[in-house]
């Protein structure tokens, strides 16, 4: 091939790349689980599946994975590694998989149910239980063996925010009849638990009377919570 012909072929290839129609960005619902807990609410945005990648809000994800992260422009840095951010709607999002790897944890994927499940430790430099592990420790201490944990798709709807009310109703819908629902959320440096596993007393009983028969259940969660996880069991 002559130099002139080679240049012409290269120019044509570059023109084609520059004028190619970009693939449309497709977003789909996805559930991110931390072992037995499902991620059901976030201060910024819930996880989404975009063109095969699970994207998550960086502040919430880094806290759940017990990672120290910084954001500058469209770049997030975690454990010294840069990760390019993506804007979904009005929120900045980051790929979940590299964050999980940097936290020394593992991730599994159920493509049929569109559920990503994270397993492993408590996060870099937090062997005592931080992030989602601290939430799981709180829930595990209240549970009894043998519960049928729901691990399938979940749709979440948030009720209206009312002035002066510190909580917001969160309705979870599943594909199986629900038995128990417990929400654990983080606001500031404290965890708040509502629902089935709250231990009441004679003077201060648990106000939650249980999930009604069916596949949906509603509980309040703190409106200022950075993240909220759900422990769901089925009948």
N, C-alpha and C positions, 0 to 999 in steps of 0.2 A: 504494500500500500504506500502510495506517495505521500509526502508530507502534506501537500495541499488537500488530498482526499481524507487523510487522517484528521486534519483540522476541521474539515467540513462535517465529518461524522461526529466529532466531539462537540462542535457547535450545535448540531441538531439535537444531540443528547441533552445538552445543557438547556436548550430552548424547551425541549419536552418536559424536563424536570421543573423548569420555572413556571410552565403553563399547565402542568398537570392539575387535575381537579383534586383538592385535598380530601382525604377520607373524612366523612362527617363524624363528629364526636357524639357517641351514643352513651347516655347514662342510664343505669338500671339500679333498682334497689338491691341492697346487699346487707347481710347481717354479719357483723363481726362479733365473735364470741371469745371470751377469755376463759377457757375450760368450761366451767358450768355456768358462767355469767354472760348474758347477751348485752351488748352495747345498744341502749335504746334512746338515749338523749345526750345532747351536747350543747354547750353554750354557743358554739359557732355554727356547726353544721354536722349532720350525721354522715357516716361513711357512704360512699357511692361507688358503683362499678362503672368505670369508663373505659371502653374499648379493651376489655380484658384485664384492667388493672384496678385493684381496690385502692381508692383514694380516701384519705382521712384528714380531718382538721389537725394541723401540727401541734397546737398547744395542748389539746386534749390527748392526742395520741402519745406525745412525749411524756406527759404526766402519767398516763396509764402504763406505759412501758418503763417508767422510772428512768427516763433518759433526760439529761440536761441538754437542751437545744437552744439555739439562737437563730433568729431570722433576720436576714438583711436583703431587702428587695425581694427577688424571686428565688432566693437560695436559703435553704435551711441547713444548718450545720449541727450534726449530732455525732458525738464521740470523735470529733475532728474530721468527719467525712461530710462533704457537701452533697446536698440532694436538691434537685431542681423542683420548685413548687409549680403547681398548676392552678389556674383560677377556674372555679366551677360556680357559675352564677356570680354572686358577690363575694364568695369565700375563697381564701387560699387553701389549697389541699396538697397533701404530700402522699406519694406512694407508701403503702403500708409495709410491703415486704422488706425493703432495705432497713426500715426502722426496727422491725422485729429481729432481723439478723444482727444489727448493731447492739441490740439489747441482750443478745445471747439466748434468744428464745427461738421457738419453732412455730411454723404456721402450716396448717392443713387447709385444703380447699375441697368443698363439695360443690361441683359445678351445677348439678341438678337443682339443688336447693339454694344456690348462691349464698353459701355460708362459709366464711373464713374463720377458722378456730386457731387460737394462739395457745401454745403450751410452753411450759418451761419455768425458768427462774423468775426472780423478782426484779430483775433489771440490773444494769451495770452499777456496781458499787453499792447495791442495796440488798444484801443477803438476808436481812431480817424481815423483809416483807414490805415492799412499797408498791405504789401504783395499784394495778388491778389485783396483785397478790394480797395486798392488805385488805381489799374488799372481800376477796374470796375467803381469807382467813376469818373475817367477821361472820360471813354467811355460814361457813362450814362449822363453826363453833355452835351454831344454833340448829343445825339440821340433824336428822336421824337417818341412818343407813336405809337403803331400799327405796328411796323416792324415785319416781319416774321423771327424770329431768327431760324437759322439752328442748330439743336441739335443732328444730326445723326453722322454716321461714317465719318471720315476725313482721307484721306491719304496725307502724306506730303513728298515732295521731295525737296532737297536743291541743288541749282545750284553750279557751280564751284566757288571757292574763287580766286579772282584775286589780284595780288600783288598791294598794294597801294590803293585798294578800300575798304572802311570801312564797306560796306554792302555786303550781299549775297542774291541772289534771292531765295525766298521761294514760291513754288507752292503748293496750296491746291486744292485737288479734293474731291468733295462731290457726293452725290447720287441724288441731286436736282439742277435745274438751279440756279446759283448764281445771286444775285442782288448787294450786297455791301460786301466789305471786308476791314477791318481795322485791322492792327497789332499794338500791343502795347508791347514794350520790355523794359527791365531794364538792364542798364549797369552802373556800379558804383552806384551812388545814384540817378540817374535821369531816367525818363521814356521818351521814344521816340515813337511817333505815326506816322504811315504812312498809306495811303490809303484813303478810301471814306470819313471818318469823319474829315480829316484835313481841317481846315479853311484857305482858301487861300485869297489873296488880289489881287488888280489890279496889283500891282508891283511884287508880288511874288505869282503867282497862284499855286494851288495844281497840282503837276506834274502828279498825278494819274488820268487817264481819265475814270476809271471805269472798271469793269470786262467785258470781252467779253461774248457774248451769249454762254452758255454752263455750264459745271459743274466743271470747273477748272479756277483758277485765280492766278496770280503771283504778288508778291510785294517784295520789298527789306526789309531786316531787318538787324539790326546791327550785325556784325559777332562776336563782343565781348560781346553780350548780355548774361546775366545769364539765362534769360528765355524770351520767347515771347508768348503772348496770342493773339488769333484771335477773332474778333467779325464778325460773318458771318450772312448775311441775304439772303433769297431766294425770288424768284419772286412769 
